[in-house]
Amino acid sequence: MMLSPSRSIRSSGGLGRRVSMFVCMLVSALVLSGCASNPQNPDDPFEDYNRAMFKINQRVDKYTFRPLARVYDTVTPRPVKIGVGNFFGNLGDLWIGANNMLQGKFADGVSDWMRFAFNTTWGIGGLLDIASEAGLPKHDEDFGQTLAVWGVGEGPFVVLPFFGPRTTRDAWALPVDLQFDQVWGVDHVRTRNSMTALRITHNRAALLGVEKTLAHGSLDRYTFARDFYLQQRRFKVSDGQVSMEYEDYDDYDDEVPGAPAAGEAAKDVVAPEN
């Protein structure tokens, strides 16, 4: 299915509104219920609920999405998987560009829309990523990041049914992202459902490697998922400009004979190359 640039960004219609209403009701219920009770992590005051919902999502994934993803990953040739990823990534560039515009990053927004135009016309409907070869980089923006730029705090961590980990800010932003999702905006129901199922399966297959890493460790999966999500969201919100916090070892230096001064120790830290 080929979408022309002239279709622009559109609302996803009734289905998106119903999901949006459900997400808003759930987040509102959590916030108003005051279910936080002596949280160990200040970012996660709803930990009891979150752990329960995380287990439910894991169970659903185990018997539905994971088996489908494994079959898809096994039988689908790599060039086809690359084309599928490029196709959905191309559709996402429209809303990514809009969010860059809303954040005041106008050059990035124009670049995103140029990517969509190039890949849709010369990239066979987005199956080929011609734009990246032409020097137009792929960005990753959503309305949650836009709210952060506008000064909205991230709020407590929350696990949503089906959608998984979110900050409260991202949960409030999710309905807007869904409203302007190009796949959910397809009018033909069977086509929309088929595209949605393919995208979910493709994205789940991309996480199979992470799943293997967790399986070989003795990690608390919930804690790992929560901390990883919060770290990567903060990284995206700051466009990679994350300030590093280091513990003050001045007192420790005074107590341990021969310990290097904090400034000397810092010289041994090698900054990653850009």
C-alpha positions in Angstrom: 0.0 0.0 0.0 1.5 3.3 -1.1 0.7 6.6 0.6 1.4 9.8 -1.2 2.9 12.8 0.6 -0.3 14.8 -0.1 -2.2 12.7 2.4 -0.3 14.5 5.2 -1.0 13.7 8.9 -4.5 12.6 9.8 -6.4 11.5 12.8 -6.8 7.7 13.4 -10.5 7.9 14.0 -12.8 6.0 16.3 -10.5 3.2 17.3 -7.8 5.6 18.4 -10.3 7.6 20.4 -11.5 4.6 22.3 -8.0 3.5 23.1 -7.2 7.1 24.1 -10.1 7.2 26.4 -9.1 4.0 28.1 -5.5 5.1 28.6 -6.7 8.4 30.1 -9.1 6.7 32.4 -6.4 4.3 33.6 -3.8 6.9 34.3 -6.3 9.2 36.0 -7.5 6.3 38.2 -3.9 5.5 39.3 -3.1 9.1 40.1 -6.3 9.8 41.9 -6.3 6.5 43.8 -3.1 7.4 45.7 -2.1 3.8 45.6 1.6 4.7 46.3 2.7 3.0 49.5 6.3 3.6 50.7 7.9 3.1 47.3 11.5 1.9 47.3 12.2 3.8 44.1 10.9 7.4 44.0 10.3 7.1 40.2 8.0 4.1 40.8 5.3 4.9 43.5 2.9 2.5 41.8 5.3 -0.4 42.0 2.8 -2.9 43.3 0.3 -2.3 40.5 3.1 -2.0 37.9 4.6 -5.4 38.8 1.2 -7.0 38.6 0.5 -5.5 35.2 4.0 -6.3 34.0 3.4 -10.0 34.8 0.1 -9.9 32.9 1.7 -8.3 29.9 4.5 -10.9 30.1 2.0 -13.8 30.2 0.1 -12.4 27.2 3.3 -11.9 25.3 4.4 -15.5 26.1 1.4 -17.1 24.5 0.7 -14.7 21.6 3.3 -12.1 20.4 6.5 -14.1 21.2 5.5 -17.2 19.3 4.4 -15.1 16.3 7.6 -13.1 16.4 9.7 -16.2 16.4 7.9 -17.7 13.4 8.2 -14.3 11.6 11.9 -14.0 12.4 12.6 -17.6 11.3 10.6 -17.7 8.0 11.0 -14.1 6.8 14.1 -13.3 4.7 16.3 -10.5 6.0 15.7 -8.3 2.9 11.9 -8.5 3.5 12.3 -7.7 7.2 14.4 -4.6 6.3 11.7 -3.5 3.8 9.0 -3.9 6.4 10.9 -1.9 8.9 11.6 0.8 6.3 8.0 0.9 5.3 6.6 1.5 8.8 9.5 3.9 9.6 8.7 5.9 6.6 5.1 6.3 7.7 6.3 7.4 11.2 8.4 10.2 9.7 5.3 12.3 9.2 4.4 12.5 12.9 8.1 12.7 13.8 8.4 15.7 11.7 5.4 17.3 13.2 6.8 16.8 16.7 10.1 18.3 15.7 8.2 21.3 14.4 6.3 21.6 17.7 9.6 21.4 19.6 11.1 24.2 17.6 13.5 22.0 15.6 12.3 23.3 12.3 15.3 22.0 10.2 14.8 18.5 11.6 11.1 18.7 10.9 11.6 19.7 7.3 14.2 16.9 7.0 11.7 14.4 8.3 9.0 15.4 5.8 11.6 15.4 3.0 12.5 11.8 4.0 8.9 10.8 3.7 8.6 12.4 0.2 11.8 10.8 -1.1 11.2 7.4 0.3 7.5 7.3 -0.7 8.2 8.4 -4.3 11.7 6.9 -5.1 11.8 4.3 -2.4 8.9 2.2 -3.7 6.4 3.4 -1.1 9.0 3.5 1.7 10.4 -0.1 1.2 13.8 1.4 0.4 15.4 4.0 2.6 16.7 6.3 -0.1 16.6 9.3 2.2 19.3 8.0 4.5 21.6 7.4 1.5 20.9 11.0 0.4 22.1 12.3 3.8 18.7 12.9 5.5 19.1 11.3 9.0 16.3 9.3 10.7 15.0 10.9 13.9 12.9 9.5 16.7 10.4 11.9 18.2 6.9 11.6 19.7 4.4 13.7 21.6 5.8 12.7 25.0 9.2 14.2 24.1 7.3 17.3 22.8 5.6 17.7 26.2 9.0 17.4 27.9 10.3 20.2 25.7 7.3 22.3 26.7 8.2 21.8 30.4 5.9 19.0 31.4 7.6 16.7 34.1 7.9 13.0 33.4 5.8 12.0 36.5 5.8 8.5 38.0 6.6 5.3 36.1 3.5 3.3 35.1 3.0 0.0 33.2 0.0 0.1 30.8 -1.9 -2.9 29.6 -0.6 -4.0 26.2 1.5 -0.8 25.7 3.9 -1.6 28.5 6.3 0.8 30.3 5.6 4.5 30.3 6.1 7.6 32.4 2.9 9.4 33.3 3.8 12.1 30.8 4.3 9.5 28.1 1.0 7.8 29.1 -0.9 11.1 28.7 0.9 11.7 25.3 0.1 8.2 24.0 -3.5 9.0 23.0 -2.2 11.9 20.9 0.4 9.7 19.2 -2.3 7.1 18.4 -4.6 9.7 17.0 -2.0 10.7 14.4 -0.6 7.3 13.8 -0.7 6.7 10.0 -1.4 3.0 10.3 -4.3 3.5 12.7 -5.6 6.2 10.3 -6.2 3.7 7.4 -9.9 3.7 6.7 -10.2 0.1 5.4 -10.6 -2.0 8.5 -9.0 -5.2 7.2 -6.0 -3.3 5.8 -5.6 -1.4 9.1 -5.7 -4.5 11.2 -3.3 -6.4 8.9 -0.8 -3.6 9.0 -1.1 -3.2 12.8 -0.6 -7.0 13.3 2.5 -6.9 11.0 4.0 -3.9 12.7 3.5 -5.4 16.2 5.0 -8.8 15.0 8.0 -7.1 13.3 8.7 -4.9 16.3 8.4 -7.8 18.7 10.8 -9.9 16.6 13.4 -7.1 16.9 13.4 -7.6 20.7 14.1 -11.4 20.6 17.8 -10.7 21.2 17.2 -8.7 24.3 15.0 -11.5 25.6 17.9 -13.9 25.2 20.1 -11.6 27.2 17.6 -11.5 30.1 17.1 -15.2 30.0 20.8 -15.9 30.7 21.0 -13.5 33.6 19.5 -13.5 37.1 18.0 -10.1 36.7 14.7 -8.9 38.0 13.0 -8.4 34.7 10.6 -5.8 36.0 13.4 -3.7 37.5 15.5 -4.1 34.3 12.6 -3.0 32.1 11.7 -0.1 34.3 15.3 1.3 34.6 16.1 0.7 30.9 12.9 2.5 29.8 13.5 5.5 32.0 17.1 5.8 30.9 16.4 5.6 27.2 13.4 8.0 27.5 15.6 10.6 29.3 18.3 10.1 26.7 15.7 10.8 23.9 14.1 13.7 25.6 17.5 15.4 26.0 18.6 14.5 22.4 21.4 12.5 23.9 22.7 15.3 26.1 22.4 13.5 29.4 24.3 14.9 32.2 26.3 12.4 34.2 26.1 12.5 38.0 29.2 11.4 39.9 29.4 10.8 43.6 31.5 13.2 45.7 34.6 11.3 46.9 36.3 14.2 48.6 35.6 12.9 52.0 36.7 9.4 51.0 40.0 10.8 49.7 40.7 12.3 53.1 40.2 9.0 54.8 42.2 6.7 52.6 46.0 7.2 52.5 47.3 7.3 49.0 43.9 7.6 47.3 44.1 9.9 44.3 42.3 13.2 44.4 38.9 13.4 42.7 40.3 15.6 40.0 43.2 13.1 39.3 40.8 10.2 39.2 38.7 12.0 36.6 41.6 12.1 34.2 41.5 8.4 33.8 37.9 8.6 32.6 37.8 8.4 28.8 34.8 10.2 27.2 33.1 8.4 24.4 33.8 9.6 20.9 31.0 11.3 19.1 
